Amino acid sequence: MKKRITINDIARELGITAATVSRALSDHPEISLSTKNRVKAVAEQMDYVPNKVASSLRSGKTKLIGVLIPTAEHSFFGSVIHGISNIASKKGYDVLIYQSNETEEFEKKGIQTFINARVDGILASIAKDTADFSHFTAVRDKNIPIAFFDRIKDELDISSVSIDDYQGAYQATTALIEGGYKRIAHISGPQHIKTFADRIQGYQDALRYHQVNADTELLYPGNISIAAGRAGTKHLLSLNNPPDAIFAVEDFTALGVLKELKQQRIQVPEQFGVFGFCNDIFGEHISPSLSTVDQQTVNMGEEAFKLIYELITSTATENQIQKRVLQPALIIRESSQKTAIKHQ
């Protein structure tokens, strides 16, 4: 078996101390550029692989970031992780990912896994089934840097990066109104999560502004799934005065809406409009293609890492809570184009 090369081997080769090698490899400002270049050249020649465990014991830093996601089924979270990893690698950090499967139980296990791994910081998006948030406040109270992304909860006084969900919902509802639809329903998500509560508020305010009846019977409580989209659509179509459009809380719910409409032979967008939220990858490839709200996923991931990095490297004894809000962008596709079809 090939011997593992250590900094002591590099030091012997160059006739310098192991401490100088260590500092050169970590770009310490007290080491000259010529020495750094010599050390790095010999390290590469000898196929040196840094011992991260030993390094973390010396520095107190693991260079690991824990990222807690609700599900890996949505390309949304994969895209956010891509953004996180983009910046993390440039800063010398690795990313440890844990999936909560949308449950509080697994979310708590994920947090404990990160703590056991001695991550330098945690980025988390809240599971839809979470009702007790004490595991997040416990991390904060242990002075472990933590920040939310996408799904956040303001009451916890934890920094976050999110999209302007209110504005995205307002714009999506307005687009349906301007597209010629008269009676617009909303299939929502769990209201204890701010993301989904803001989307209801944006939907309702858009209806009021445009003087469209905000009928409470057109609000259906969903759970962000294809099944919820189908069940909600079935219920809404059974009403005495059914809607002619649905703004769905996210794209998988919207996919369920489209499936149920197809089952009932209702033509989209001629008879019925559909709008989603997320801009998941499947939306542009289905027929009709899905109008949606783009959540700037890669940008969200990059901003999330920048935020947690600031919290990790801050010398302040108390970090100020930061709320970074990105602007959404409407993606208009076939599913909401009633007026355009009428004029063709």
C-alpha positions as CSV (number, residue, x, y, z in Angstrom):
1,M,0.0,0.0,0.0
2,K,1.3,3.5,-0.9
3,K,2.4,5.5,2.1
4,R,0.3,8.6,2.8
5,I,2.4,11.8,2.4
6,T,2.3,14.2,5.3
7,I,3.5,17.7,5.8
8,N,6.6,16.2,7.6
9,D,7.6,14.5,4.4
10,I,7.3,17.7,2.4
11,A,9.3,19.6,5.1
12,R,12.1,17.0,5.0
13,E,12.2,17.2,1.2
14,L,12.6,21.0,1.3
15,G,14.7,21.2,4.5
16,I,12.2,23.5,6.3
17,T,9.9,23.0,9.3
18,A,6.6,21.3,9.2
19,A,5.0,24.5,10.6
20,T,6.3,26.5,7.6
21,V,4.9,23.9,5.2
22,S,1.5,24.1,7.0
23,R,1.4,27.9,6.9
24,A,2.5,27.9,3.2
25,L,-0.3,25.5,2.2
26,S,-2.8,27.6,4.0
27,D,-1.6,30.8,2.4
28,H,-0.5,32.4,5.7
29,P,0.5,36.1,5.1
30,E,3.8,35.7,7.0
31,I,5.1,33.2,4.4
32,S,6.8,34.6,1.3
33,L,5.3,33.9,-2.1
34,S,8.5,32.1,-3.3
35,T,8.3,29.7,-0.3
36,K,4.5,29.1,-0.9
37,N,5.2,28.3,-4.5
38,R,8.1,25.9,-3.6
39,V,5.9,24.1,-1.0
40,K,2.9,23.8,-3.3
41,A,5.0,22.5,-6.1
42,V,6.6,19.8,-4.0
43,A,3.2,18.9,-2.4
44,E,1.7,18.4,-5.9
45,Q,4.8,16.4,-7.0
46,M,4.6,14.1,-4.0
47,D,0.8,13.7,-4.4
48,Y,0.0,15.2,-1.0
49,V,-3.6,15.0,0.2
50,P,-4.5,17.4,3.1
51,N,-5.7,15.7,6.3
52,K,-8.9,17.6,6.9
53,V,-9.6,16.0,10.3
54,A,-6.2,17.0,11.6
55,S,-6.6,20.5,10.1
56,S,-10.0,20.9,11.7
57,L,-8.6,19.9,15.1
58,R,-5.9,22.5,14.8
59,S,-8.0,25.3,13.5
60,G,-11.4,24.5,15.2
61,K,-12.9,24.7,11.7
62,T,-14.1,21.7,9.6
63,K,-14.7,23.7,6.4
64,L,-18.0,21.9,6.2
65,I,-21.4,23.4,5.7
66,G,-24.5,21.4,6.4
67,V,-27.5,22.0,4.0
68,L,-30.9,20.7,5.1
69,I,-33.4,20.3,2.3
70,P,-37.1,19.1,2.6
71,T,-36.9,16.9,-0.5
72,A,-34.6,15.9,-3.3
73,E,-37.5,15.2,-5.7
74,H,-37.8,18.8,-6.7
75,S,-35.2,20.2,-9.1
76,F,-35.6,23.5,-7.2
77,F,-33.5,22.3,-4.3
78,G,-30.9,20.7,-6.5
79,S,-30.5,24.1,-8.3
80,V,-30.2,25.9,-4.9
81,I,-27.5,23.4,-3.8
82,H,-25.7,24.1,-7.1
83,G,-25.6,27.8,-6.2
84,I,-24.4,27.0,-2.7
85,S,-21.7,24.7,-4.0
86,N,-20.5,27.2,-6.6
87,I,-19.4,29.7,-3.9
88,A,-18.6,27.1,-1.2
89,S,-15.9,25.5,-3.3
90,K,-14.3,28.8,-4.1
91,K,-14.0,29.5,-0.4
92,G,-12.6,26.0,0.3
93,Y,-15.8,24.6,1.9
94,D,-17.4,21.2,1.3
95,V,-21.2,20.7,1.5
96,L,-22.9,18.0,3.6
97,I,-26.5,17.5,2.4
98,Y,-29.3,16.0,4.5
99,Q,-32.9,15.4,3.3
100,S,-35.7,15.7,5.8
101,N,-38.3,14.0,3.6
102,E,-40.7,16.8,4.6
103,T,-40.9,15.5,8.2
104,E,-40.0,17.1,11.6
105,E,-38.5,13.8,12.8
106,F,-35.9,13.6,10.0
107,E,-35.3,17.3,10.1
108,K,-34.2,17.0,13.8
109,K,-32.0,14.0,12.9
110,G,-30.4,16.1,10.2
111,I,-29.6,18.9,12.5
112,Q,-28.1,16.5,15.0
113,T,-26.0,14.9,12.2
114,F,-24.6,18.3,11.3
115,I,-23.8,19.1,15.0
116,N,-22.1,15.7,15.4
117,A,-20.1,16.4,12.2
118,R,-19.0,19.7,13.7
119,V,-20.0,21.7,10.6
120,D,-19.0,25.3,10.6
121,G,-22.6,26.4,9.8
122,I,-26.0,25.2,8.8
123,L,-28.3,26.3,5.9
124,A,-31.9,24.9,6.3
125,S,-35.2,25.0,4.4
126,I,-38.1,24.0,6.7
127,A,-40.1,20.8,6.2
128,K,-43.8,21.2,5.5
129,D,-44.7,18.9,8.5
130,T,-42.6,20.8,11.1
131,A,-44.6,22.3,13.9
132,D,-42.0,22.5,16.7
133,F,-39.0,24.7,15.7
134,S,-36.9,24.2,18.9
135,H,-34.2,22.3,17.1
136,F,-33.4,25.4,15.1
137,T,-33.4,27.8,18.0
138,A,-31.1,25.3,19.9
139,V,-28.6,25.5,17.1
140,R,-28.7,29.3,17.3
141,D,-28.4,29.2,21.1
142,K,-25.3,27.0,20.8
143,N,-23.8,29.8,18.7
144,I,-23.5,27.6,15.7
145,P,-24.1,29.8,12.6
146,I,-27.5,29.0,11.0
147,A,-29.6,30.6,8.3
148,F,-32.8,29.6,6.5
149,F,-33.3,29.6,2.7
150,D,-36.6,29.6,0.7
151,R,-38.8,28.3,3.5
152,I,-38.3,30.6,6.5
153,K,-39.9,31.6,9.8
154,D,-39.4,35.2,10.9
155,E,-40.4,34.6,14.5
156,L,-37.3,32.6,15.2
157,D,-34.9,35.5,14.7
158,I,-32.7,33.5,12.4
159,S,-31.1,35.1,9.3
160,S,-32.5,34.0,5.9
161,V,-32.5,34.3,2.1
162,S,-35.8,34.0,0.3
163,I,-37.8,35.2,-2.7
164,D,-40.4,37.8,-2.4
165,D,-43.2,35.3,-2.3
166,Y,-45.9,37.9,-1.8
167,Q,-44.8,39.8,-4.9
168,G,-44.5,36.6,-7.0
169,A,-48.1,35.5,-6.0
170,Y,-49.4,39.0,-6.7
171,Q,-47.9,39.0,-10.2
172,A,-49.0,35.5,-11.0
173,T,-52.6,36.3,-10.0
174,T,-52.5,39.5,-11.9
175,A,-51.3,37.7,-15.0
176,L,-54.3,35.3,-14.8
177,I,-56.7,38.3,-14.5
178,E,-55.0,40.1,-17.4
179,G,-55.1,36.8,-19.3
180,G,-59.0,37.0,-19.3
181,Y,-59.9,34.7,-16.4
182,K,-62.7,35.9,-14.2
183,R,-62.9,33.5,-11.2
184,I,-59.4,32.5,-9.9
185,A,-58.9,29.9,-7.1
186,H,-55.8,29.2,-5.1
187,I,-54.5,25.8,-3.9
188,S,-52.3,26.7,-0.9
189,G,-49.5,25.2,1.1
190,P,-49.1,24.8,4.9
191,Q,-49.8,28.1,6.5
192,H,-47.3,27.8,9.4
193,I,-44.6,28.3,6.9
194,K,-44.2,32.0,5.9
195,T,-43.4,31.2,2.3
196,F,-46.9,29.8,1.7
197,A,-48.7,32.3,3.9
198,D,-47.2,35.2,1.9
199,R,-48.4,33.6,-1.4
200,I,-52.0,33.5,-0.2
201,Q,-51.7,37.2,0.9
202,G,-50.3,38.1,-2.5
203,Y,-53.1,36.2,-4.3
204,Q,-55.8,37.9,-2.2
205,D,-54.4,41.4,-2.5
206,A,-54.1,41.1,-6.3
207,L,-57.8,40.1,-6.5
208,R,-58.8,43.0,-4.3
209,Y,-56.7,45.5,-6.3
210,H,-58.2,44.4,-9.6
211,Q,-61.7,44.4,-8.0
212,V,-62.2,40.6,-8.6
213,N,-64.3,38.8,-6.0
214,A,-61.9,37.2,-3.4
215,D,-64.3,34.3,-2.6
216,T,-63.1,32.3,0.4
217,E,-64.6,29.1,-1.1
218,L,-62.0,29.3,-3.8
219,L,-59.2,28.8,-1.3
220,Y,-58.2,25.1,-1.0
221,P,-55.7,24.0,1.7
222,G,-53.1,21.8,0.0
223,N,-49.8,20.2,1.1
224,I,-47.5,21.0,-1.9
225,S,-47.9,17.7,-3.9
226,I,-49.4,16.5,-7.2
227,A,-52.1,14.7,-5.1
228,A,-53.1,18.0,-3.5
229,G,-53.3,19.6,-6.9
230,R,-55.6,16.9,-8.1
231,A,-57.8,16.8,-5.0
232,G,-58.0,20.6,-4.9
233,T,-59.1,20.8,-8.5
234,K,-61.7,18.1,-8.1
235,H,-63.1,19.9,-5.1
236,L,-63.1,23.4,-6.8
237,L,-64.8,22.1,-9.9
238,S,-67.6,20.6,-7.8
239,L,-68.6,24.0,-6.5
240,N,-71.9,25.5,-7.6
241,N,-69.9,28.4,-9.0
242,P,-66.5,26.8,-10.0
243,P,-63.4,28.7,-10.9
244,D,-62.0,29.2,-14.4
245,A,-58.4,29.4,-13.3
246,I,-56.1,28.2,-10.5
247,F,-53.0,29.7,-9.1
248,A,-51.2,26.8,-7.5
249,V,-48.8,27.3,-4.6
250,E,-46.0,25.5,-6.4
251,D,-45.3,23.6,-9.6
252,F,-46.0,20.1,-8.4
253,T,-49.4,21.2,-7.2
254,A,-49.9,22.9,-10.6
255,L,-49.0,19.6,-12.3
256,G,-51.7,17.9,-10.3
257,V,-54.2,20.6,-11.4
258,L,-53.3,20.0,-15.0
259,K,-53.7,16.2,-14.6
260,E,-57.1,16.5,-13.1
261,L,-58.3,19.0,-15.7
262,K,-57.1,16.6,-18.4
263,Q,-59.0,13.8,-16.7
264,Q,-62.1,15.9,-16.8
265,R,-61.5,16.9,-20.4
266,I,-61.3,20.6,-19.6
267,Q,-59.1,22.5,-22.1
268,V,-56.2,24.5,-20.9
269,P,-55.9,27.4,-21.5
270,E,-59.0,27.9,-23.6
271,Q,-61.4,26.9,-20.8
272,F,-59.2,27.1,-17.8
273,G,-56.0,28.9,-16.7
274,V,-53.2,27.4,-14.5
275,F,-50.3,29.2,-12.9
276,G,-47.6,27.6,-10.8
277,F,-44.7,28.9,-8.6
278,C,-41.1,27.7,-8.7
279,N,-40.2,27.2,-12.4
280,D,-39.3,23.5,-11.9
281,I,-37.6,22.0,-14.9
282,F,-40.6,19.9,-16.1
283,G,-42.8,23.0,-16.6
284,E,-41.5,24.0,-20.0
285,H,-41.6,20.4,-21.3
286,I,-45.2,19.4,-20.6
287,S,-48.2,20.3,-22.8
288,P,-49.5,22.8,-22.3
289,S,-46.3,24.3,-20.9
290,L,-46.8,25.7,-17.4
291,S,-46.8,29.5,-16.6
292,T,-44.9,29.9,-13.3
293,V,-42.8,32.2,-11.1
294,D,-39.1,31.8,-11.3
295,Q,-37.4,31.8,-7.8
296,Q,-33.9,32.6,-8.9
297,T,-32.7,29.3,-7.5
298,V,-29.0,29.5,-8.3
299,N,-28.8,33.1,-7.1
300,M,-30.6,32.0,-3.9
301,G,-28.1,29.3,-3.2
302,E,-25.1,31.7,-3.8
303,E,-26.7,34.3,-1.5
304,A,-27.4,31.7,1.1
305,F,-23.7,30.6,1.2
306,K,-22.5,34.2,1.3
307,L,-24.8,34.8,4.2
308,I,-23.7,31.8,6.2
309,Y,-20.0,32.5,5.4
310,E,-20.4,36.0,6.8
311,L,-22.0,34.5,10.0
312,I,-19.1,32.0,10.3
313,T,-16.3,34.5,9.8
314,S,-17.9,37.4,11.7
315,T,-15.9,38.5,14.8
316,A,-19.0,40.2,16.4
317,T,-20.2,38.5,19.6
318,E,-23.8,38.9,18.4
319,N,-24.6,38.6,14.7
320,Q,-27.3,41.0,13.5
321,I,-30.3,39.1,11.9
322,Q,-30.2,39.6,8.2
323,K,-33.2,39.1,5.9
324,R,-32.2,39.0,2.2
325,V,-35.1,39.0,-0.2
326,L,-34.7,38.2,-3.9
327,Q,-37.1,39.4,-6.6
328,P,-39.2,36.9,-8.5
329,A,-39.6,36.8,-12.3
330,L,-42.8,35.7,-14.2
331,I,-42.5,33.0,-16.8
332,I,-45.5,33.2,-19.0
333,R,-46.2,30.0,-21.0
334,E,-49.2,28.3,-22.6
335,S,-51.2,27.4,-19.5
336,S,-52.3,31.0,-18.8
337,Q,-52.6,32.4,-22.4
338,K,-56.4,32.5,-22.8
339,T,-56.5,36.0,-24.3
340,A,-53.6,35.3,-26.7
341,I,-55.4,32.2,-28.1
342,K,-58.6,34.2,-28.5
343,H,-56.9,36.8,-30.6
344,Q,-55.0,34.3,-32.9
